[in-house]
Amino acid sequence: MKKMVILVVGATLLLGGCSGMSYTEQRVLSGTAIGAGSGTLIGLAAGGPLVGAAVGAGTGALGGVLYDQYQKSRGNP
């Protein structure tokens, strides 16, 4: 129960902290977080979770930037 409360409070603070960010910052941060999480899982399976997280975070950040540029080229904020 205690872990669940900590998880909910942490998620609330994390999501609330993104409210003042620009769309670009939100997209890059989201890409980085998703990439780091995915990279960690793949790294666990391959035996190097820290390397997987680092590579995933970098790839996710790049993906966030590219997605932001795509959205801006379509006229979205």
Biopython code that builds the backbone (N, CA, C, O; Angstrom):
import numpy as np
from Bio.PDB.StructureBuilder import StructureBuilder

atoms = [
    (1, "MET", "N", (0.824, -1.197, 0.000)),
    (1, "MET", "CA", (0.000, 0.000, 0.000)),
    (1, "MET", "C", (0.868, 1.261, 0.000)),
    (1, "MET", "O", (0.589, 2.232, -0.704)),
    (2, "LYS", "N", (1.918, 1.217, 0.803)),
    (2, "LYS", "CA", (2.801, 2.378, 0.897)),
    (2, "LYS", "C", (3.476, 2.667, -0.439)),
    (2, "LYS", "O", (3.620, 3.828, -0.820)),
    (3, "LYS", "N", (3.891, 1.621, -1.155)),
    (3, "LYS", "CA", (4.521, 1.810, -2.460)),
    (3, "LYS", "C", (3.551, 2.420, -3.456)),
    (3, "LYS", "O", (3.943, 3.234, -4.291)),
    (4, "MET", "N", (2.282, 2.026, -3.370)),
    (4, "MET", "CA", (1.268, 2.557, -4.290)),
    (4, "MET", "C", (1.049, 4.048, -4.045)),
    (4, "MET", "O", (0.914, 4.817, -4.997)),
    (5, "VAL", "N", (1.014, 4.457, -2.796)),
    (5, "VAL", "CA", (0.835, 5.876, -2.474)),
    (5, "VAL", "C", (2.025, 6.684, -2.995)),
    (5, "VAL", "O", (1.851, 7.757, -3.573)),
    (6, "ILE", "N", (3.222, 6.163, -2.788)),
    (6, "ILE", "CA", (4.419, 6.851, -3.267)),
    (6, "ILE", "C", (4.388, 6.963, -4.791)),
    (6, "ILE", "O", (4.731, 8.007, -5.347)),
    (7, "LEU", "N", (3.981, 5.898, -5.460)),
    (7, "LEU", "CA", (3.897, 5.912, -6.923)),
    (7, "LEU", "C", (2.881, 6.941, -7.415)),
    (7, "LEU", "O", (3.161, 7.680, -8.360)),
    (8, "VAL", "N", (1.726, 6.998, -6.795)),
    (8, "VAL", "CA", (0.684, 7.947, -7.213)),
    (8, "VAL", "C", (1.126, 9.385, -6.960)),
    (8, "VAL", "O", (0.934, 10.251, -7.814)),
    (9, "VAL", "N", (1.711, 9.643, -5.803)),
    (9, "VAL", "CA", (2.178, 10.998, -5.496)),
    (9, "VAL", "C", (3.300, 11.400, -6.455)),
    (9, "VAL", "O", (3.323, 12.529, -6.944)),
    (10, "GLY", "N", (4.227, 10.480, -6.723)),
    (10, "GLY", "CA", (5.310, 10.772, -7.655)),
    (10, "GLY", "C", (4.804, 11.057, -9.055)),
    (10, "GLY", "O", (5.278, 11.987, -9.708)),
    (11, "ALA", "N", (3.850, 10.271, -9.523)),
    (11, "ALA", "CA", (3.291, 10.489, -10.859)),
    (11, "ALA", "C", (2.556, 11.824, -10.931)),
    (11, "ALA", "O", (2.641, 12.528, -11.937)),
    (12, "THR", "N", (1.845, 12.168, -9.879)),
    (12, "THR", "CA", (1.125, 13.445, -9.845)),
    (12, "THR", "C", (2.100, 14.615, -9.910)),
    (12, "THR", "O", (1.878, 15.571, -10.655)),
    (13, "LEU", "N", (3.170, 14.543, -9.139)),
    (13, "LEU", "CA", (4.166, 15.619, -9.167)),
    (13, "LEU", "C", (4.859, 15.705, -10.522)),
    (13, "LEU", "O", (5.115, 16.797, -11.029)),
    (14, "LEU", "N", (5.157, 14.560, -11.099)),
    (14, "LEU", "CA", (5.815, 14.543, -12.407)),
    (14, "LEU", "C", (4.924, 15.162, -13.480)),
    (14, "LEU", "O", (5.382, 15.989, -14.269)),
    (15, "LEU", "N", (3.674, 14.769, -13.509)),
    (15, "LEU", "CA", (2.753, 15.308, -14.514)),
    (15, "LEU", "C", (2.442, 16.770, -14.269)),
    (15, "LEU", "O", (2.302, 17.538, -15.220)),
    (16, "GLY", "N", (2.332, 17.167, -13.019)),
    (16, "GLY", "CA", (2.072, 18.572, -12.692)),
    (16, "GLY", "C", (3.247, 19.460, -13.041)),
    (16, "GLY", "O", (3.064, 20.635, -13.362)),
    (17, "GLY", "N", (4.448, 18.916, -12.983)),
    (17, "GLY", "CA", (5.648, 19.682, -13.302)),
    (17, "GLY", "C", (5.776, 19.994, -14.779)),
    (17, "GLY", "O", (6.551, 20.873, -15.156)),
    (18, "CYS", "N", (5.046, 19.305, -15.609)),
    (18, "CYS", "CA", (5.122, 19.505, -17.060)),
    (18, "CYS", "C", (4.175, 20.588, -17.552)),
    (18, "CYS", "O", (4.196, 20.928, -18.735)),
    (19, "SER", "N", (3.346, 21.137, -16.671)),
    (19, "SER", "CA", (2.309, 22.064, -17.119)),
    (19, "SER", "C", (2.877, 23.378, -17.656)),
    (19, "SER", "O", (2.241, 24.003, -18.504)),
    (20, "GLY", "N", (4.032, 23.813, -17.202)),
    (20, "GLY", "CA", (4.599, 25.075, -17.659)),
    (20, "GLY", "C", (5.578, 24.923, -18.809)),
    (20, "GLY", "O", (6.223, 25.893, -19.204)),
    (21, "MET", "N", (5.698, 23.723, -19.347)),
    (21, "MET", "CA", (6.663, 23.472, -20.418)),
    (21, "MET", "C", (6.052, 23.774, -21.781)),
    (21, "MET", "O", (4.836, 23.721, -21.963)),
    (22, "SER", "N", (6.924, 24.092, -22.731)),
    (22, "SER", "CA", (6.457, 24.277, -24.101)),
    (22, "SER", "C", (6.159, 22.907, -24.703)),
    (22, "SER", "O", (6.512, 21.877, -24.127)),
    (23, "TYR", "N", (5.511, 22.901, -25.856)),
    (23, "TYR", "CA", (5.211, 21.632, -26.523)),
    (23, "TYR", "C", (6.498, 20.888, -26.877)),
    (23, "TYR", "O", (6.569, 19.664, -26.764)),
    (24, "THR", "N", (7.498, 21.628, -27.301)),
    (24, "THR", "CA", (8.778, 20.996, -27.648)),
    (24, "THR", "C", (9.379, 20.317, -26.426)),
    (24, "THR", "O", (9.804, 19.164, -26.502)),
    (25, "GLU", "N", (9.418, 21.019, -25.309)),
    (25, "GLU", "CA", (9.979, 20.450, -24.088)),
    (25, "GLU", "C", (9.190, 19.224, -23.630)),
    (25, "GLU", "O", (9.781, 18.234, -23.198)),
    (26, "GLN", "N", (7.873, 19.282, -23.720)),
    (26, "GLN", "CA", (7.050, 18.138, -23.330)),
    (26, "GLN", "C", (7.324, 16.933, -24.217)),
    (26, "GLN", "O", (7.422, 15.809, -23.726)),
    (27, "ARG", "N", (7.446, 17.158, -25.507)),
    (27, "ARG", "CA", (7.671, 16.045, -26.437)),
    (27, "ARG", "C", (9.045, 15.419, -26.244)),
    (27, "ARG", "O", (9.184, 14.196, -26.294)),
    (28, "VAL", "N", (10.055, 16.244, -26.026)),
    (28, "VAL", "CA", (11.400, 15.714, -25.811)),
    (28, "VAL", "C", (11.462, 14.958, -24.485)),
    (28, "VAL", "O", (12.052, 13.880, -24.419)),
    (29, "LEU", "N", (10.864, 15.505, -23.435)),
    (29, "LEU", "CA", (10.862, 14.835, -22.135)),
    (29, "LEU", "C", (10.104, 13.515, -22.198)),
    (29, "LEU", "O", (10.550, 12.515, -21.636)),
    (30, "SER", "N", (8.971, 13.508, -22.872)),
    (30, "SER", "CA", (8.204, 12.267, -23.016)),
    (30, "SER", "C", (9.005, 11.226, -23.783)),
    (30, "SER", "O", (9.058, 10.064, -23.379)),
    (31, "GLY", "N", (9.620, 11.623, -24.868)),
    (31, "GLY", "CA", (10.438, 10.697, -25.644)),
    (31, "GLY", "C", (11.594, 10.149, -24.840)),
    (31, "GLY", "O", (11.914, 8.964, -24.925)),
    (32, "THR", "N", (12.225, 11.016, -24.054)),
    (32, "THR", "CA", (13.346, 10.582, -23.228)),
    (32, "THR", "C", (12.895, 9.571, -22.177)),
    (32, "THR", "O", (13.553, 8.551, -21.975)),
    (33, "ALA", "N", (11.780, 9.851, -21.510)),
    (33, "ALA", "CA", (11.278, 8.944, -20.471)),
    (33, "ALA", "C", (10.862, 7.594, -21.052)),
    (33, "ALA", "O", (11.181, 6.545, -20.492)),
    (34, "ILE", "N", (10.157, 7.627, -22.162)),
    (34, "ILE", "CA", (9.726, 6.376, -22.794)),
    (34, "ILE", "C", (10.943, 5.589, -23.283)),
    (34, "ILE", "O", (11.001, 4.371, -23.115)),
    (35, "GLY", "N", (11.900, 6.269, -23.879)),
    (35, "GLY", "CA", (13.106, 5.617, -24.367)),
    (35, "GLY", "C", (13.936, 5.019, -23.236)),
    (35, "GLY", "O", (14.447, 3.906, -23.361)),
    (36, "ALA", "N", (14.070, 5.752, -22.136)),
    (36, "ALA", "CA", (14.841, 5.240, -21.002)),
    (36, "ALA", "C", (14.174, 4.016, -20.389)),
    (36, "ALA", "O", (14.844, 3.044, -20.043)),
    (37, "GLY", "N", (12.858, 4.068, -20.258)),
    (37, "GLY", "CA", (12.136, 2.916, -19.717)),
    (37, "GLY", "C", (12.253, 1.697, -20.612)),
    (37, "GLY", "O", (12.511, 0.591, -20.138)),
    (38, "SER", "N", (12.066, 1.899, -21.887)),
    (38, "SER", "CA", (12.179, 0.787, -22.843)),
    (38, "SER", "C", (13.606, 0.258, -22.896)),
    (38, "SER", "O", (13.823, -0.953, -22.930)),
    (39, "GLY", "N", (14.570, 1.161, -22.902)),
    (39, "GLY", "CA", (15.972, 0.756, -22.939)),
    (39, "GLY", "C", (16.377, -0.028, -21.698)),
    (39, "GLY", "O", (17.177, -0.960, -21.780)),
    (40, "THR", "N", (15.828, 0.346, -20.556)),
    (40, "THR", "CA", (16.113, -0.388, -19.325)),
    (40, "THR", "C", (15.584, -1.807, -19.409)),
    (40, "THR", "O", (16.272, -2.755, -19.030)),
    (41, "LEU", "N", (14.363, -1.956, -19.905)),
    (41, "LEU", "CA", (13.782, -3.293, -20.029)),
    (41, "LEU", "C", (14.573, -4.159, -21.008)),
    (41, "LEU", "O", (14.831, -5.333, -20.743)),
    (42, "ILE", "N", (14.949, -3.576, -22.123)),
    (42, "ILE", "CA", (15.753, -4.328, -23.093)),
    (42, "ILE", "C", (17.133, -4.630, -22.506)),
    (42, "ILE", "O", (17.672, -5.720, -22.697)),
    (43, "GLY", "N", (17.694, -3.663, -21.796)),
    (43, "GLY", "CA", (18.993, -3.866, -21.165)),
    (43, "GLY", "C", (18.969, -4.941, -20.094)),
    (43, "GLY", "O", (19.943, -5.674, -19.928)),
    (44, "LEU", "N", (17.861, -5.041, -19.362)),
    (44, "LEU", "CA", (17.732, -6.109, -18.370)),
    (44, "LEU", "C", (17.787, -7.471, -19.036)),
    (44, "LEU", "O", (18.421, -8.395, -18.527)),
    (45, "ALA", "N", (17.127, -7.591, -20.163)),
    (45, "ALA", "CA", (17.117, -8.865, -20.881)),
    (45, "ALA", "C", (18.493, -9.172, -21.468)),
    (45, "ALA", "O", (18.878, -10.336, -21.576)),
    (46, "ALA", "N", (19.231, -8.135, -21.844)),
    (46, "ALA", "CA", (20.533, -8.338, -22.476)),
    (46, "ALA", "C", (21.684, -8.325, -21.478)),
    (46, "ALA", "O", (22.813, -8.662, -21.834)),
    (47, "GLY", "N", (21.412, -7.942, -20.230)),
    (47, "GLY", "CA", (22.452, -7.959, -19.208)),
    (47, "GLY", "C", (23.098, -6.625, -18.910)),
    (47, "GLY", "O", (24.058, -6.583, -18.140)),
    (48, "GLY", "N", (22.615, -5.524, -19.486)),
    (48, "GLY", "CA", (23.201, -4.206, -19.233)),
    (48, "GLY", "C", (22.126, -3.142, -19.108)),
    (48, "GLY", "O", (21.960, -2.339, -20.027)),
    (49, "PRO", "N", (21.377, -3.105, -17.986)),
    (49, "PRO", "CA", (20.263, -2.161, -17.889)),
    (49, "PRO", "C", (20.667, -0.689, -17.920)),
    (49, "PRO", "O", (19.919, 0.137, -18.442)),
    (50, "LEU", "N", (21.830, -0.346, -17.373)),
    (50, "LEU", "CA", (22.240, 1.062, -17.378)),
    (50, "LEU", "C", (22.608, 1.539, -18.776)),
    (50, "LEU", "O", (22.279, 2.659, -19.169)),
    (51, "VAL", "N", (23.281, 0.693, -19.509)),
    (51, "VAL", "CA", (23.622, 1.043, -20.896)),
    (51, "VAL", "C", (22.340, 1.134, -21.719)),
    (51, "VAL", "O", (22.188, 2.041, -22.537)),
    (52, "GLY", "N", (21.422, 0.201, -21.503)),
    (52, "GLY", "CA", (20.151, 0.235, -22.218)),
    (52, "GLY", "C", (19.365, 1.494, -21.922)),
    (52, "GLY", "O", (18.761, 2.080, -22.819)),
    (53, "ALA", "N", (19.370, 1.915, -20.652)),
    (53, "ALA", "CA", (18.658, 3.141, -20.280)),
    (53, "ALA", "C", (19.284, 4.363, -20.932)),
    (53, "ALA", "O", (18.574, 5.248, -21.410)),
    (54, "ALA", "N", (20.605, 4.413, -20.954)),
    (54, "ALA", "CA", (21.286, 5.565, -21.557)),
    (54, "ALA", "C", (21.039, 5.640, -23.057)),
    (54, "ALA", "O", (20.738, 6.706, -23.595)),
    (55, "VAL", "N", (21.167, 4.510, -23.722)),
    (55, "VAL", "CA", (20.937, 4.489, -25.173)),
    (55, "VAL", "C", (19.471, 4.791, -25.474)),
    (55, "VAL", "O", (19.166, 5.538, -26.403)),
    (56, "GLY", "N", (18.569, 4.210, -24.690)),
    (56, "GLY", "CA", (17.141, 4.454, -24.890)),
    (56, "GLY", "C", (16.760, 5.904, -24.651)),
    (56, "GLY", "O", (15.941, 6.461, -25.382)),
    (57, "ALA", "N", (17.350, 6.521, -23.629)),
    (57, "ALA", "CA", (17.054, 7.929, -23.347)),
    (57, "ALA", "C", (17.513, 8.829, -24.488)),
    (57, "ALA", "O", (16.794, 9.741, -24.897)),
    (58, "GLY", "N", (18.703, 8.571, -24.995)),
    (58, "GLY", "CA", (19.202, 9.370, -26.121)),
    (58, "GLY", "C", (18.356, 9.197, -27.365)),
    (58, "GLY", "O", (18.036, 10.164, -28.055)),
    (59, "THR", "N", (18.001, 7.960, -27.641)),
    (59, "THR", "CA", (17.161, 7.679, -28.807)),
    (59, "THR", "C", (15.781, 8.295, -28.641)),
    (59, "THR", "O", (15.222, 8.851, -29.586)),
    (60, "GLY", "N", (15.237, 8.195, -27.436)),
    (60, "GLY", "CA", (13.921, 8.776, -27.176)),
    (60, "GLY", "C", (13.914, 10.294, -27.290)),
    (60, "GLY", "O", (12.960, 10.877, -27.805)),
    (61, "ALA", "N", (14.977, 10.934, -26.811)),
    (61, "ALA", "CA", (15.077, 12.390, -26.929)),
    (61, "ALA", "C", (15.136, 12.803, -28.394)),
    (61, "ALA", "O", (14.475, 13.759, -28.801)),
    (62, "LEU", "N", (15.921, 12.088, -29.181)),
    (62, "LEU", "CA", (15.993, 12.370, -30.610)),
    (62, "LEU", "C", (14.630, 12.160, -31.268)),
    (62, "LEU", "O", (14.209, 12.955, -32.109)),
    (63, "GLY", "N", (13.953, 11.095, -30.884)),
    (63, "GLY", "CA", (12.614, 10.843, -31.412)),
    (63, "GLY", "C", (11.640, 11.946, -31.038)),
    (63, "GLY", "O", (10.789, 12.322, -31.843)),
    (64, "GLY", "N", (11.757, 12.471, -29.813)),
    (64, "GLY", "CA", (10.900, 13.571, -29.384)),
    (64, "GLY", "C", (11.131, 14.834, -30.189)),
    (64, "GLY", "O", (10.184, 15.539, -30.538)),
    (65, "VAL", "N", (12.390, 15.120, -30.485)),
    (65, "VAL", "CA", (12.728, 16.296, -31.302)),
    (65, "VAL", "C", (12.178, 16.135, -32.715)),
    (65, "VAL", "O", (11.578, 17.058, -33.266)),
    (66, "LEU", "N", (12.389, 14.954, -33.297)),
    (66, "LEU", "CA", (11.891, 14.708, -34.652)),
    (66, "LEU", "C", (10.372, 14.781, -34.718)),
    (66, "LEU", "O", (9.818, 15.330, -35.671)),
    (67, "TYR", "N", (9.698, 14.235, -33.720)),
    (67, "TYR", "CA", (8.233, 14.293, -33.685)),
    (67, "TYR", "C", (7.760, 15.735, -33.534)),
    (67, "TYR", "O", (6.768, 16.131, -34.145)),
    (68, "ASP", "N", (8.458, 16.511, -32.731)),
    (68, "ASP", "CA", (8.095, 17.917, -32.562)),
    (68, "ASP", "C", (8.236, 18.669, -33.880)),
    (68, "ASP", "O", (7.362, 19.458, -34.239)),
    (69, "GLN", "N", (9.321, 18.433, -34.599)),
    (69, "GLN", "CA", (9.519, 19.092, -35.893)),
    (69, "GLN", "C", (8.439, 18.676, -36.894)),
    (69, "GLN", "O", (7.972, 19.492, -37.689)),
    (70, "TYR", "N", (8.052, 17.416, -36.848)),
    (70, "TYR", "CA", (6.985, 16.929, -37.719)),
    (70, "TYR", "C", (5.672, 17.637, -37.405)),
    (70, "TYR", "O", (4.971, 18.079, -38.315)),
    (71, "GLN", "N", (5.340, 17.744, -36.129)),
    (71, "GLN", "CA", (4.094, 18.398, -35.735)),
    (71, "GLN", "C", (4.103, 19.878, -36.143)),
    (71, "GLN", "O", (3.090, 20.406, -36.601)),
    (72, "LYS", "N", (5.232, 20.528, -35.977)),
    (72, "LYS", "CA", (5.330, 21.944, -36.358)),
    (72, "LYS", "C", (5.210, 22.117, -37.872)),
    (72, "LYS", "O", (4.656, 23.113, -38.335)),
    (73, "SER", "N", (5.724, 21.158, -38.647)),
    (73, "SER", "CA", (5.621, 21.261, -40.102)),
    (73, "SER", "C", (4.175, 21.085, -40.564)),
    (73, "SER", "O", (3.811, 21.538, -41.649)),
    (74, "ARG", "N", (3.363, 20.437, -39.756)),
    (74, "ARG", "CA", (1.947, 20.255, -40.078)),
    (74, "ARG", "C", (1.101, 21.406, -39.570)),
    (74, "ARG", "O", (-0.113, 21.412, -39.775)),
    (75, "GLY", "N", (1.717, 22.390, -38.906)),
    (75, "GLY", "CA", (0.992, 23.549, -38.417)),
    (75, "GLY", "C", (0.456, 23.404, -37.006)),
    (75, "GLY", "O", (-0.280, 24.270, -36.534)),
    (76, "ASN", "N", (0.812, 22.329, -36.330)),
    (76, "ASN", "CA", (0.384, 22.137, -34.943)),
    (76, "ASN", "C", (1.374, 22.828, -34.015)),
    (76, "ASN", "O", (2.545, 22.983, -34.359)),
    (77, "PRO", "N", (0.911, 23.243, -32.841)),
    (77, "PRO", "CA", (1.823, 23.941, -31.915)),
    (77, "PRO", "C", (2.934, 23.052, -31.379)),
    (77, "PRO", "O", (3.767, 23.509, -30.595)),
]
sb = StructureBuilder()
sb.init_structure("model")
sb.init_model(0)
sb.init_chain("A")
sb.init_seg("    ")
for serial, (resi, resn, name, xyz) in enumerate(atoms, 1):
    if name == "N":
        sb.init_residue(resn, " ", resi, " ")
    sb.init_atom(name, np.array(xyz, "f"), 0.0, 1.0, " ", f" {name:<3s}", serial, name[0])
structure = sb.get_structure()
